Amino acid sequence: MSDGADGGDFRLELRGHVAVLTLDRVAKRNALTPATLSQLERLADEMRLMEDVRAVVIRAEGPDFSVGADLNSMGATLQTTAQLRRTALQGGRLMRALQGIDQPTICAVQGIATGGATCIATACDFRVAATGARMGYGEVKLGINLMWNAVGPCVHLVGPARAKRLILSGALIPADTLLAWGFIDEIVAPEALEARAMEMAEEYAALPPVAVQM
């Protein structure tokens, strides 16, 4: 099954009891547009209705998970306070939809993940990163604050002091540092990333679903 057949940026594949959501905008380094965010929000909401799905993997094609907002498509959106607020509201809805997925969610991250992409990862239950991956929040370098109600999940993972380092600096932090901080759960070789995320998903999918989801 492929949801990307309708021209969306995410493909939905069902592999047994595991749903795999794959971001595929490789030519744009998987940059996020409003349409991309809307599609992921819709797919996240649909997960609740898919009783055969017992775990969810979110991954991306190409060398980078996502470089964050597609500034070419979102630049105009970021020019006025009202439009900036609408973008923040859309991101907040997406975060709530991802956090509301009943099934365990695993995010597989390679290369760079920044801004909204890192927000998406923190909304998942688990994060597996490829060796050499770097993650962070680049909003401050664009002169805007971290929105999407994303500060809370970051603080929950790493605590206030390290959250401040991530959010205030806008730096991309190496995966090994993020592993030590508890921001990500495992690091694997790039060629093993998808397989490890699927292995984790299948481990949870094999357990009694109601007990796991509750």
QUIBEL-V766751 format. One record per run of one state. SS is the DSSP state (helix for helix, strand for strand, loop for the rest). FROM is the first residue (numbers start at 1). TO is the last residue. Records with the same first field share a line. If there is no record, write none. Layout:
BEGIN
SS: FROM-TO, FROM-TO
END
This chain:
BEGIN
loop: 1-2, 7-9, 16-17, 24-25, 29-31, 33-33, 48-54, 61-65, 67-68, 70-70, 75-75, 79-80, 100-103, 110-111, 115-115, 124-125, 131-133, 137-138, 143-150, 159-159, 170-172, 182-185, 189-189, 206-208, 214-214
helix: 3-6, 26-28, 34-47, 71-74, 76-78, 81-99, 116-123, 139-142, 151-158, 160-169, 175-181, 190-205, 209-213
strand: 10-15, 18-23, 32-32, 55-60, 66-66, 69-69, 104-109, 112-114, 126-130, 134-136, 173-174, 186-188
END
